[in-house]
């Protein structure tokens, strides 16, 4: 295992932390951000000129009223200029916001792509350790929150510091004394904001973690809704949901309550400034140190000064939520990846299908070794059945062969080549798998079968369905091959779903075939159909059968009995029955009556043969 940074040959640096990882997403768009800054600066300068013009208008009106000589021409010119400046400033702000929205959308879309690519490089063990709902929440909810944070921060933080600087200079230009009065409140505002931000940040982290837990609960309840109803555990499920929902409600309330306190606190400080400006400004006007227009301009500048300060404060609160979400996403991006592909991979020519496990050891967790020093040879074209009690390591052999996991010790050889010297794509292109849980996706039956080989035609799909015994069932459906299945395939039985996966694997035309408990979830009648399909699929292929029902493996060229990660015994069916060892005990446990045992053997042997299937030149992963 290697880290995200090393897994790609050092091309990726370790992701940053804190706010830097949020704004680091914008680094590829520096050019556009520079244009945004230019637009923002333009808007700030034009807006800042407005109060000076309006203050001059106020003085002209006040002087004209006193002298009874009103300069309407000058007033009109100044008002027209102010309107034009405000109009252009608004247009610049609109262009800035549109560009900010575009940049943020591109940045977050790229982030989601990085997450998707990362998920494809993560080992299966990562998904075993983490709940699917929580992973989905990181890709969706957390990414959306990062988007909202960037949208707000980019619109406000780009120009707010410059606006504070410009307005501060102009306030000193109008009245240094009033400027000092206003700036005296800045440390108070900074202290309030920093304290609130420090309190809200950990709360936002808990909020998004609780969101992931709740999403995982919803995903689990949805996928297991039938089981919940069968065992009448609806109330238990609701109580569990209510508990998770209450945790989320509580931490969300606290986080947002603290964050929401920033705005009223800033408003209070701003109102204190207005009180001070009114009192001091009136005294300065009375003494002749300031004009009425100067005070009016300063009041406007005070508002322009407080607005970006408030924006910075609000953005700081939102930023804590975004940092919490970004932390969860970057935690995923920093996760250990699967072993990198070899720099100079071996590419096999014609694959014969000889498999050798040589002193293989493996453990899922460090404290418990699941497979230890296992050696096994499977000759090309033969069928090997692997049986044993639950936890013996049967399915693990298939996972190791497919390189869903890598061995801790020993080697697995394909035609004499260590499979770690091949790319996973090359290995899996010649390997087909029919898992215990038949996976179908939302789409037509034809689409589900065609998934086994890219570019498969309708004729190829029909041939695969016929060869595996699925075609008669499909033709009983009103839509035939165009029948739409939902992602749960709720309209068809477990056996029919399994036949679809068999047809898919047949279409892929693999040299190596792994059947993992392929009939464990079907009834006896459907099992016979699946057995016929598997017989067609096995023809001419090296086949591993991970078996639960021993009635399905009498045909195997060799049967391997596993116990505690080791091979307890191996041989043919009749040989192992005569030896009276572990396999014979397993058979007796499933068929305690001799008649039942004979019937079992007969049913397994009576599956009709299938003509040699057509072969396809192109191969893909089943």
Secondary structure, DSSP 8 states (H G I E B T S, - for coil): -B-TTTTTTT-S-----THHHHHGGGGGGHHHHHHHHHHHHHHHHHHHHHHHHHHHHHHHHHHHHHHT---HHHHHHHHHHHHHHHHHHHHHHHHHHHHHHHHHHHHHHHHHHHHHHHHHHB-HHHHHHS-HHHHHHIIIIIHHHHHHHHHHHHHHHHHHHHHHHHHHHHHHHH-HHHHHHHHTTHHHHHHHHHHHHHHHHHHHHHHHHHHHHHHHHHHHHHHTHHHHHHTT-HHHHHHHHHHHHHHHHHHHHHHHHHHHHHHHHHHHHHHHHHHHHHHHHHHHHHTTSS-HHHHHHHHHHHHHHHHHHHHHHHHHHHHHHHHHHHHHHHHHHTS-B-----TT----SS----EEEEEEEE-SBTTB-SEEEEEEEE-TT-EEEEEESTTSSHHHHHHHHTTSS--SEEEEEETTEEGGGS-HHHHHHTEEEE-SS----SEEHHHHHHTTSTT--HHHHHHHHHHTT-HHHHHTSTTGGG-EE-TT-TTS-HHHHHHHHHHHHHHHT-SEEEEESTTTTS-HHHHHHHHHHHHHHHTTSEEEEE-SSGGG-TT-SEEEEEETTEEEEEE-HHHHHHHTSHHHHHHHHH--SHHHHHHHHHHHHTS---------S-----
